[in-house]
């Protein structure tokens, strides 16, 4: 994280340099040239210039995500510096109170004129709250930017992935909340509608409407946003969007005016909880219930791909949500159809070296595949599941593991990324490829060979040496 610090006191500069490193990439804006030379020779990052001039910050490449700390020693008003930073486009600005002048009264003096400026004292920095505070401020600035950008659009599309899950639908509701839109001015849509029984139960109980989109209807909207998905998922159909918010690994090959992609988060709803809190938007019981259910379901109640922030978001949403309604949404997930495919997987599959692999044949719906993969991961001695089936002439592969071995997403990308859509996290992944491409790449003749081929691929992946070891072996040879 980059930080520009406006200080003229050498002792303060050296203290800040010690405190802020290594969390920040720090440069100091200093007027006094001899002091600047002395600090530069000592290895301190220095920019010489007048901090009361806007062009000083422009030359310093000040951006909206740059943290700016301005020394306030009580002897000279920092107002002109604050105005210069604001005129240069700075949004993450902190006044650092030095000495006895650093009081609550002093902080209040600047609040009315500069409401977005936070006031800190030197003693607070030693507790290292700055990184947390800056992160919250960056989120607030980011949300306010896309709120302003989208505010003049008549109709906005909030696009979800095909057959949207709770995280996608709840994220759509949350974004609509942040944008202060109605269901008529911010449409939640997907190319393929909701089919899984538990997701349909959520749709019905929370009255969530997901409109079916076509390439033609997408072009009718003034702005297009995506949650829980990125444009690459749609295979070139959408290559430019206005906003992307997602927790899946970041992909390339598209343009977004704004994006917030955090692959270390367990749920997109966790990101949107932070967005809602950053701009103090009231969260309705309906939205909180959807988001809480989404975080619980996407992290398997914190048993998969979970971050500290997921637990914080869950804790924040819990008192706002209807827990009884969540229990009703969860319901009984075992249906007759699902049991049929569980039995088929058991008959056709095999367990070798703690890896369960099976091919389910042709299926009417895709959701049976991840369900079976999750189901068999619960069995004793199973650490990986690879379940595949054919849906609409495409081979769909779901990969699951217990999360502490090799990366499932890496497996999917390695073997299927060049012939279709593939990716995921450490503990879960998915690939969708055409049957023709699969046959051509892996030289198979018929569907009975799919299961054994997948078992062969995962065995190869799990038994090969880590990348670093392979590299060392190559060098030695």
VEXLUMDREN-806660 format. One record per residue (C-alpha): y negated, z negated, x; residue number from 1; residue in one letter. Coordinates in steps of 0.2 Angstrom, whole numbers. Layout:
# residues N
+-------+-------+-------+-----+--------+
|    yy |    zz |    xx | num | residu |
+-------+-------+-------+-----+--------+
|     Y |     Z |     X | NUM |      A |
...
+-------+-------+-------+-----+--------+
//
This chain:
# residues 477
+-------+-------+-------+-----+--------+
|    yy |    zz |    xx | num | residu |
+-------+-------+-------+-----+--------+
|     0 |     0 |     0 |   1 |      X |
|   -17 |     5 |     7 |   2 |      X |
|   -31 |    -7 |     8 |   3 |      X |
|   -50 |    -5 |    13 |   4 |      X |
|   -58 |   -21 |    18 |   5 |      X |
|   -77 |   -23 |    19 |   6 |      X |
|   -81 |   -37 |    31 |   7 |      X |
|   -93 |   -40 |    44 |   8 |      X |
|   -87 |   -57 |    51 |   9 |      X |
|   -75 |   -56 |    65 |  10 |      X |
|   -66 |   -72 |    62 |  11 |      X |
|   -63 |   -66 |    43 |  12 |      X |
|   -58 |   -49 |    49 |  13 |      X |
|   -45 |   -56 |    61 |  14 |      X |
|   -38 |   -68 |    48 |  15 |      X |
|   -37 |   -54 |    35 |  16 |      X |
|   -28 |   -43 |    47 |  17 |      X |
|   -15 |   -56 |    50 |  18 |      X |
|   -13 |   -61 |    31 |  19 |      X |
|   -12 |   -43 |    24 |  20 |      X |
|     0 |   -36 |    37 |  21 |      X |
|    14 |   -30 |    34 |  22 |      X |
|    11 |   -29 |    15 |  23 |      X |
|    -4 |   -18 |    17 |  24 |      X |
|   -10 |    -3 |    28 |  25 |      X |
|   -27 |   -11 |    32 |  26 |      X |
|   -43 |    -3 |    38 |  27 |      X |
|   -59 |   -12 |    39 |  28 |      X |
|   -76 |    -4 |    35 |  29 |      X |
|   -89 |   -12 |    48 |  30 |      X |
|  -107 |    -8 |    50 |  31 |      X |
|  -109 |   -16 |    68 |  32 |      X |
|  -104 |    -3 |    80 |  33 |      X |
|  -101 |   -15 |    95 |  34 |      X |
|   -90 |   -26 |    84 |  35 |      X |
|   -81 |   -10 |    78 |  36 |      X |
|   -77 |    -5 |    96 |  37 |      X |
|   -71 |   -22 |   101 |  38 |      X |
|   -59 |   -23 |    86 |  39 |      X |
|   -53 |    -5 |    88 |  40 |      X |
|   -49 |    -9 |   106 |  41 |      X |
|   -39 |   -24 |   100 |  42 |      X |
|   -28 |   -13 |    89 |  43 |      X |
|   -37 |   -16 |    72 |  44 |      X |
|   -39 |    -2 |    60 |  45 |      X |
|   -58 |     1 |    59 |  46 |      X |
|   -70 |    13 |    50 |  47 |      X |
|   -88 |    12 |    55 |  48 |      X |
|  -101 |    15 |    41 |  49 |      X |
|  -113 |     8 |    29 |  50 |      X |
|  -103 |     0 |    14 |  51 |      X |
|  -118 |     2 |     3 |  52 |      X |
|  -116 |    21 |     3 |  53 |      X |
|  -104 |    30 |    -8 |  54 |      X |
|  -100 |    43 |     5 |  55 |      X |
|   -94 |    30 |    17 |  56 |      X |
|   -79 |    27 |     4 |  57 |      X |
|   -77 |    45 |     1 |  58 |      X |
|   -75 |    49 |    20 |  59 |      X |
|   -63 |    34 |    20 |  60 |      X |
|   -52 |    44 |     7 |  61 |      X |
|   -54 |    30 |    -6 |  62 |      X |
|   -42 |    34 |   -20 |  63 |      X |
|   -38 |    25 |   -37 |  64 |      X |
|   -23 |    17 |   -30 |  65 |      X |
|   -32 |    10 |   -14 |  66 |      X |
|   -35 |    -9 |   -14 |  67 |      X |
|   -53 |   -13 |    -9 |  68 |      X |
|   -57 |   -31 |    -4 |  69 |      X |
|   -76 |   -35 |    -2 |  70 |      X |
|   -81 |   -51 |     8 |  71 |      X |
|   -93 |   -62 |    -2 |  72 |      X |
|  -101 |   -75 |    10 |  73 |      X |
|  -114 |   -80 |    -2 |  74 |      X |
|  -128 |   -75 |     9 |  75 |      X |
|  -130 |   -57 |     4 |  76 |      X |
|  -126 |   -50 |   -13 |  77 |      X |
|  -112 |   -38 |   -13 |  78 |      X |
|  -118 |   -29 |   -28 |  79 |      X |
|  -123 |   -13 |   -19 |  80 |      X |
|  -106 |   -12 |   -11 |  81 |      X |
|   -98 |   -14 |   -28 |  82 |      X |
|  -108 |     0 |   -35 |  83 |      X |
|  -104 |    11 |   -21 |  84 |      X |
|   -86 |     8 |   -23 |  85 |      X |
|   -87 |    11 |   -41 |  86 |      X |
|   -96 |    27 |   -39 |  87 |      X |
|   -83 |    33 |   -26 |  88 |      X |
|   -69 |    31 |   -39 |  89 |      X |
|   -62 |    14 |   -34 |  90 |      X |
|   -53 |     4 |   -47 |  91 |      X |
|   -43 |    -9 |   -38 |  92 |      X |
|   -58 |   -20 |   -32 |  93 |      X |
|   -57 |   -38 |   -26 |  94 |      X |
|   -71 |   -50 |   -21 |  95 |      X |
|   -66 |   -62 |    -8 |  96 |      X |
|   -76 |   -78 |    -8 |  97 |      X |
|   -79 |   -86 |     9 |  98 |      X |
|   -84 |  -104 |    12 |  99 |      X |
|   -92 |  -116 |    -1 | 100 |      X |
|  -100 |  -102 |   -11 | 101 |      X |
|   -83 |   -96 |   -17 | 102 |      X |
|   -84 |  -105 |   -34 | 103 |      X |
|   -80 |  -102 |   -52 | 104 |      X |
|   -98 |  -100 |   -56 | 105 |      X |
|  -100 |   -87 |   -42 | 106 |      X |
|   -85 |   -77 |   -50 | 107 |      X |
|   -94 |   -78 |   -67 | 108 |      X |
|  -110 |   -71 |   -60 | 109 |      X |
|  -101 |   -54 |   -57 | 110 |      X |
|   -89 |   -53 |   -72 | 111 |      X |
|  -102 |   -46 |   -85 | 112 |      X |
|  -108 |   -33 |   -73 | 113 |      X |
|   -91 |   -29 |   -65 | 114 |      X |
|   -78 |   -34 |   -78 | 115 |      X |
|   -64 |   -25 |   -68 | 116 |      X |
|   -67 |   -34 |   -52 | 117 |      X |
|   -56 |   -49 |   -48 | 118 |      X |
|   -62 |   -64 |   -38 | 119 |      X |
|   -51 |   -72 |   -25 | 120 |      X |
|   -54 |   -85 |   -12 | 121 |      X |
|   -47 |   -85 |     6 | 122 |      X |
|   -36 |  -100 |     2 | 123 |      X |
|   -27 |   -90 |   -12 | 124 |      X |
|   -23 |   -76 |     0 | 125 |      X |
|   -12 |   -88 |    10 | 126 |      X |
|    -1 |   -90 |    -5 | 127 |      X |
|     1 |   -71 |    -5 | 128 |      X |
|    -3 |   -68 |   -23 | 129 |      X |
|   -12 |   -52 |   -18 | 130 |      X |
|     2 |   -41 |   -18 | 131 |      X |
|     7 |   -46 |   -36 | 132 |      X |
|   -11 |   -46 |   -42 | 133 |      X |
|   -14 |   -28 |   -35 | 134 |      X |
|     3 |   -22 |   -42 | 135 |      X |
|    -3 |   -28 |   -60 | 136 |      X |
|   -20 |   -20 |   -57 | 137 |      X |
|   -13 |    -4 |   -52 | 138 |      X |
|    -2 |    -4 |   -67 | 139 |      X |
|   -18 |    -8 |   -78 | 140 |      X |
|   -28 |     6 |   -69 | 141 |      X |
|   -14 |    19 |   -71 | 142 |      X |
|   -11 |    15 |   -90 | 143 |      X |
|   -30 |    16 |   -93 | 144 |      X |
|   -31 |    33 |   -85 | 145 |      X |
|   -17 |    41 |   -95 | 146 |      X |
|   -24 |    32 |  -111 | 147 |      X |
|   -41 |    41 |  -108 | 148 |      X |
|   -33 |    57 |  -104 | 149 |      X |
|   -22 |    58 |  -119 | 150 |      X |
|   -35 |    50 |  -131 | 151 |      X |
|   -43 |    67 |  -136 | 152 |      X |
|   -27 |    76 |  -141 | 153 |      X |
|   -24 |    79 |  -159 | 154 |      X |
|    -5 |    79 |  -158 | 155 |      X |
|     6 |    71 |  -144 | 156 |      X |
|    25 |    74 |  -142 | 157 |      X |
|    35 |    60 |  -134 | 158 |      X |
|    50 |    69 |  -128 | 159 |      X |
|    67 |    60 |  -126 | 160 |      X |
|    83 |    66 |  -118 | 161 |      X |
|    97 |    73 |  -129 | 162 |      X |
|   106 |    61 |  -141 | 163 |      X |
|    94 |    47 |  -136 | 164 |      X |
|   100 |    30 |  -133 | 165 |      X |
|    91 |    13 |  -136 | 166 |      X |
|    81 |    14 |  -120 | 167 |      X |
|    74 |    31 |  -124 | 168 |      X |
|    70 |    27 |  -142 | 169 |      X |
|    62 |    10 |  -139 | 170 |      X |
|    52 |    18 |  -125 | 171 |      X |
|    45 |    31 |  -137 | 172 |      X |
|    40 |    17 |  -149 | 173 |      X |
|    32 |     7 |  -134 | 174 |      X |
|    22 |    22 |  -128 | 175 |      X |
|    16 |    26 |  -145 | 176 |      X |
|    10 |     8 |  -146 | 177 |      X |
|     1 |     9 |  -130 | 178 |      X |
|    -8 |    25 |  -135 | 179 |      X |
|   -13 |    17 |  -152 | 180 |      X |
|    -5 |    31 |  -161 | 181 |      X |
|     4 |    33 |  -178 | 182 |      X |
|    20 |    43 |  -181 | 183 |      X |
|    10 |    57 |  -187 | 184 |      X |
|    -1 |    59 |  -171 | 185 |      X |
|    13 |    55 |  -158 | 186 |      X |
|    29 |    62 |  -163 | 187 |      X |
|    45 |    56 |  -155 | 188 |      X |
|    57 |    71 |  -153 | 189 |      X |
|    73 |    77 |  -144 | 190 |      X |
|    82 |    93 |  -143 | 191 |      X |
|    97 |    85 |  -150 | 192 |      X |
|    97 |    71 |  -162 | 193 |      X |
|   105 |    54 |  -162 | 194 |      X |
|   124 |    54 |  -165 | 195 |      X |
|   132 |    38 |  -158 | 196 |      X |
|   136 |    25 |  -171 | 197 |      X |
|   127 |    10 |  -163 | 198 |      X |
|   112 |    21 |  -160 | 199 |      X |
|   112 |    27 |  -178 | 200 |      X |
|   113 |     9 |  -183 | 201 |      X |
|    97 |     5 |  -173 | 202 |      X |
|    88 |    20 |  -180 | 203 |      X |
|    92 |    15 |  -198 | 204 |      X |
|    88 |    -4 |  -196 | 205 |      X |
|    72 |    -1 |  -187 | 206 |      X |
|    67 |    15 |  -196 | 207 |      X |
|    65 |    25 |  -181 | 208 |      X |
|    62 |    44 |  -184 | 209 |      X |
|    67 |    56 |  -170 | 210 |      X |
|    62 |    74 |  -174 | 211 |      X |
|    73 |    88 |  -168 | 212 |      X |
|    63 |   100 |  -157 | 213 |      X |
|    65 |   118 |  -152 | 214 |      X |
|    57 |   127 |  -137 | 215 |      X |
|    44 |   134 |  -149 | 216 |      X |
|    39 |   118 |  -158 | 217 |      X |
|    37 |   109 |  -141 | 218 |      X |
|    23 |   122 |  -137 | 219 |      X |
|    14 |   117 |  -153 | 220 |      X |
|     8 |   100 |  -146 | 221 |      X |
|    -8 |    97 |  -137 | 222 |      X |
|     0 |    85 |  -124 | 223 |      X |
|    19 |    82 |  -120 | 224 |      X |
|    25 |    65 |  -113 | 225 |      X |
|    42 |    60 |  -107 | 226 |      X |
|    51 |    43 |  -107 | 227 |      X |
|    68 |    39 |  -100 | 228 |      X |
|    69 |    57 |   -94 | 229 |      X |
|    61 |    69 |   -82 | 230 |      X |
|    58 |    88 |   -85 | 231 |      X |
|    73 |    94 |   -73 | 232 |      X |
|    85 |    87 |   -86 | 233 |      X |
|    80 |   102 |   -98 | 234 |      X |
|    85 |   115 |   -85 | 235 |      X |
|    68 |   124 |   -83 | 236 |      X |
|    63 |   124 |  -102 | 237 |      X |
|    49 |   112 |   -98 | 238 |      X |
|    41 |   112 |   -80 | 239 |      X |
|    25 |   104 |   -84 | 240 |      X |
|    21 |    88 |   -93 | 241 |      X |
|     6 |    76 |   -95 | 242 |      X |
|    15 |    60 |   -93 | 243 |      X |
|    32 |    54 |   -86 | 244 |      X |
|    39 |    36 |   -87 | 245 |      X |
|    57 |    34 |   -81 | 246 |      X |
|    68 |    22 |   -72 | 247 |      X |
|    80 |    36 |   -66 | 248 |      X |
|    79 |    42 |   -48 | 249 |      X |
|    64 |    53 |   -46 | 250 |      X |
|    67 |    72 |   -46 | 251 |      X |
|    56 |    87 |   -40 | 252 |      X |
|    52 |   104 |   -46 | 253 |      X |
|    40 |    99 |   -60 | 254 |      X |
|    22 |    95 |   -62 | 255 |      X |
|    15 |    80 |   -71 | 256 |      X |
|    -3 |    74 |   -73 | 257 |      X |
|     3 |    56 |   -73 | 258 |      X |
|    20 |    48 |   -69 | 259 |      X |
|    27 |    31 |   -66 | 260 |      X |
|    45 |    32 |   -60 | 261 |      X |
|    53 |    16 |   -54 | 262 |      X |
|    72 |    19 |   -50 | 263 |      X |
|    74 |     1 |   -45 | 264 |      X |
|    71 |    -5 |   -63 | 265 |      X |
|    86 |    -7 |   -75 | 266 |      X |
|    77 |     0 |   -90 | 267 |      X |
|    62 |    11 |   -94 | 268 |      X |
|    57 |    -2 |  -107 | 269 |      X |
|    55 |   -14 |   -93 | 270 |      X |
|    41 |    -2 |   -86 | 271 |      X |
|    33 |     0 |  -103 | 272 |      X |
|    33 |   -19 |  -105 | 273 |      X |
|    23 |   -20 |   -90 | 274 |      X |
|    11 |    -6 |   -96 | 275 |      X |
|     9 |   -15 |  -113 | 276 |      X |
|     5 |   -32 |  -105 | 277 |      X |
|    -7 |   -24 |   -92 | 278 |      X |
|   -19 |   -18 |  -106 | 279 |      X |
|   -16 |   -32 |  -118 | 280 |      X |
|    -8 |   -22 |  -132 | 281 |      X |
|     0 |   -32 |  -146 | 282 |      X |
|    18 |   -29 |  -147 | 283 |      X |
|    25 |   -28 |  -165 | 284 |      X |
|    41 |   -37 |  -170 | 285 |      X |
|    49 |   -20 |  -173 | 286 |      X |
|    44 |   -13 |  -156 | 287 |      X |
|    49 |   -29 |  -147 | 288 |      X |
|    66 |   -29 |  -155 | 289 |      X |
|    69 |   -11 |  -150 | 290 |      X |
|    64 |   -15 |  -132 | 291 |      X |
|    74 |   -31 |  -131 | 292 |      X |
|    89 |   -22 |  -137 | 293 |      X |
|    86 |    -7 |  -125 | 294 |      X |
|    85 |   -19 |  -110 | 295 |      X |
|   100 |   -28 |  -115 | 296 |      X |
|   110 |   -12 |  -118 | 297 |      X |
|   104 |    -2 |  -103 | 298 |      X |
|   108 |   -17 |   -91 | 299 |      X |
|   124 |   -22 |  -100 | 300 |      X |
|   115 |   -39 |  -102 | 301 |      X |
|   110 |   -40 |   -84 | 302 |      X |
|   127 |   -35 |   -77 | 303 |      X |
|   122 |   -18 |   -71 | 304 |      X |
|   107 |   -11 |   -61 | 305 |      X |
|    96 |   -26 |   -64 | 306 |      X |
|    80 |   -31 |   -56 | 307 |      X |
|    70 |   -47 |   -57 | 308 |      X |
|    57 |   -38 |   -68 | 309 |      X |
|    70 |   -34 |   -81 | 310 |      X |
|    73 |   -52 |   -83 | 311 |      X |
|    55 |   -56 |   -84 | 312 |      X |
|    52 |   -42 |   -97 | 313 |      X |
|    67 |   -49 |  -107 | 314 |      X |
|    60 |   -66 |  -107 | 315 |      X |
|    43 |   -60 |  -112 | 316 |      X |
|    50 |   -50 |  -127 | 317 |      X |
|    63 |   -62 |  -133 | 318 |      X |
|    51 |   -73 |  -143 | 319 |      X |
|    43 |   -58 |  -151 | 320 |      X |
|    59 |   -50 |  -157 | 321 |      X |
|    71 |   -52 |  -171 | 322 |      X |
|    87 |   -59 |  -163 | 323 |      X |
|    97 |   -58 |  -179 | 324 |      X |
|    92 |   -40 |  -181 | 325 |      X |
|    98 |   -36 |  -163 | 326 |      X |
|   115 |   -44 |  -167 | 327 |      X |
|   116 |   -33 |  -182 | 328 |      X |
|   112 |   -18 |  -172 | 329 |      X |
|   126 |   -22 |  -159 | 330 |      X |
|   139 |   -23 |  -173 | 331 |      X |
|   156 |   -18 |  -170 | 332 |      X |
|   156 |    -3 |  -158 | 333 |      X |
|   175 |     1 |  -160 | 334 |      X |
|   177 |    15 |  -173 | 335 |      X |
|   193 |    24 |  -178 | 336 |      X |
|   187 |    40 |  -168 | 337 |      X |
|   183 |    30 |  -153 | 338 |      X |
|   200 |    22 |  -153 | 339 |      X |
|   208 |    39 |  -154 | 340 |      X |
|   200 |    44 |  -138 | 341 |      X |
|   203 |    28 |  -129 | 342 |      X |
|   222 |    31 |  -133 | 343 |      X |
|   221 |    49 |  -127 | 344 |      X |
|   212 |    43 |  -111 | 345 |      X |
|   226 |    31 |  -108 | 346 |      X |
|   240 |    44 |  -111 | 347 |      X |
|   232 |    57 |  -100 | 348 |      X |
|   224 |    47 |   -87 | 349 |      X |
|   230 |    38 |   -71 | 350 |      X |
|   225 |    23 |   -61 | 351 |      X |
|   226 |    26 |   -42 | 352 |      X |
|   218 |    14 |   -29 | 353 |      X |
|   208 |     5 |   -43 | 354 |      X |
|   201 |    22 |   -49 | 355 |      X |
|   204 |    27 |   -67 | 356 |      X |
|   202 |    45 |   -70 | 357 |      X |
|   205 |    55 |   -86 | 358 |      X |
|   201 |    71 |   -95 | 359 |      X |
|   199 |    70 |  -114 | 360 |      X |
|   199 |    89 |  -118 | 361 |      X |
|   187 |    97 |  -130 | 362 |      X |
|   177 |    84 |  -140 | 363 |      X |
|   165 |    86 |  -155 | 364 |      X |
|   152 |    74 |  -147 | 365 |      X |
|   147 |    69 |  -130 | 366 |      X |
|   146 |    50 |  -133 | 367 |      X |
|   165 |    48 |  -133 | 368 |      X |
|   165 |    51 |  -114 | 369 |      X |
|   153 |    37 |  -108 | 370 |      X |
|   161 |    25 |  -121 | 371 |      X |
|   178 |    28 |  -114 | 372 |      X |
|   171 |    26 |   -96 | 373 |      X |
|   163 |    10 |  -100 | 374 |      X |
|   179 |     4 |  -110 | 375 |      X |
|   191 |     7 |   -95 | 376 |      X |
|   180 |    -1 |   -83 | 377 |      X |
|   183 |   -18 |   -91 | 378 |      X |
|   202 |   -17 |   -87 | 379 |      X |
|   209 |   -28 |   -73 | 380 |      X |
|   211 |   -20 |   -56 | 381 |      X |
|   199 |    -5 |   -61 | 382 |      X |
|   183 |    -3 |   -50 | 383 |      X |
|   179 |    15 |   -54 | 384 |      X |
|   181 |    26 |   -70 | 385 |      X |
|   179 |    45 |   -70 | 386 |      X |
|   180 |    52 |   -88 | 387 |      X |
|   177 |    70 |   -92 | 388 |      X |
|   178 |    81 |  -107 | 389 |      X |
|   172 |    98 |  -114 | 390 |      X |
|   157 |    99 |  -126 | 391 |      X |
|   150 |   115 |  -131 | 392 |      X |
|   158 |   125 |  -116 | 393 |      X |
|   151 |   112 |  -104 | 394 |      X |
|   161 |   100 |   -94 | 395 |      X |
|   153 |    82 |   -96 | 396 |      X |
|   158 |    69 |   -83 | 397 |      X |
|   154 |    51 |   -84 | 398 |      X |
|   156 |    40 |   -69 | 399 |      X |
|   155 |    21 |   -69 | 400 |      X |
|   159 |     8 |   -56 | 401 |      X |
|   156 |   -11 |   -53 | 402 |      X |
|   140 |    -8 |   -44 | 403 |      X |
|   144 |   -16 |   -27 | 404 |      X |
|   153 |    -1 |   -19 | 405 |      X |
|   147 |    17 |   -15 | 406 |      X |
|   134 |    25 |   -26 | 407 |      X |
|   140 |    34 |   -42 | 408 |      X |
|   124 |    44 |   -43 | 409 |      X |
|   127 |    50 |   -25 | 410 |      X |
|   145 |    56 |   -30 | 411 |      X |
|   138 |    66 |   -45 | 412 |      X |
|   125 |    74 |   -35 | 413 |      X |
|   136 |    78 |   -20 | 414 |      X |
|   149 |    87 |   -30 | 415 |      X |
|   140 |    94 |   -46 | 416 |      X |
|   122 |    95 |   -41 | 417 |      X |
|   123 |   113 |   -35 | 418 |      X |
|   131 |   119 |   -51 | 419 |      X |
|   123 |   109 |   -65 | 420 |      X |
|   113 |    94 |   -70 | 421 |      X |
|   119 |    78 |   -60 | 422 |      X |
|   113 |    61 |   -55 | 423 |      X |
|   112 |    43 |   -59 | 424 |      X |
|   112 |    25 |   -52 | 425 |      X |
|   123 |    15 |   -40 | 426 |      X |
|   134 |     9 |   -55 | 427 |      X |
|   133 |    24 |   -67 | 428 |      X |
|   131 |    43 |   -66 | 429 |      X |
|   133 |    59 |   -76 | 430 |      X |
|   135 |    77 |   -73 | 431 |      X |
|   135 |    92 |   -85 | 432 |      X |
|   141 |   109 |   -78 | 433 |      X |
|   147 |   125 |   -86 | 434 |      X |
|   166 |   127 |   -86 | 435 |      X |
|   164 |   144 |   -78 | 436 |      X |
|   154 |   136 |   -63 | 437 |      X |
|   166 |   122 |   -62 | 438 |      X |
|   181 |   134 |   -61 | 439 |      X |
|   173 |   145 |   -48 | 440 |      X |
|   168 |   131 |   -37 | 441 |      X |
|   184 |   121 |   -37 | 442 |      X |
|   196 |   136 |   -39 | 443 |      X |
|   205 |   129 |   -54 | 444 |      X |
|   214 |   140 |   -67 | 445 |      X |
|   216 |   129 |   -82 | 446 |      X |
|   210 |   113 |   -90 | 447 |      X |
|   226 |   103 |   -85 | 448 |      X |
|   219 |   104 |   -67 | 449 |      X |
|   203 |    96 |   -71 | 450 |      X |
|   209 |    77 |   -71 | 451 |      X |
|   218 |    79 |   -54 | 452 |      X |
|   204 |    88 |   -47 | 453 |      X |
|   191 |    74 |   -52 | 454 |      X |
|   203 |    61 |   -44 | 455 |      X |
|   204 |    71 |   -28 | 456 |      X |
|   185 |    72 |   -27 | 457 |      X |
|   182 |    54 |   -30 | 458 |      X |
|   196 |    49 |   -17 | 459 |      X |
|   188 |    60 |    -4 | 460 |      X |
|   171 |    52 |    -8 | 461 |      X |
|   177 |    34 |    -7 | 462 |      X |
|   187 |    36 |     8 | 463 |      X |
|   175 |    46 |    19 | 464 |      X |
|   165 |    36 |    32 | 465 |      X |
|   147 |    31 |    28 | 466 |      X |
|   134 |    44 |    34 | 467 |      X |
|   128 |    34 |    49 | 468 |      X |
|   146 |    32 |    55 | 469 |      X |
|   150 |    50 |    53 | 470 |      X |
|   134 |    55 |    63 | 471 |      X |
|   139 |    43 |    77 | 472 |      X |
|   157 |    51 |    77 | 473 |      X |
|   150 |    68 |    78 | 474 |      X |
|   139 |    63 |    93 | 475 |      X |
|   153 |    56 |   102 | 476 |      X |
|   164 |    71 |    99 | 477 |      X |
+-------+-------+-------+-----+--------+
//
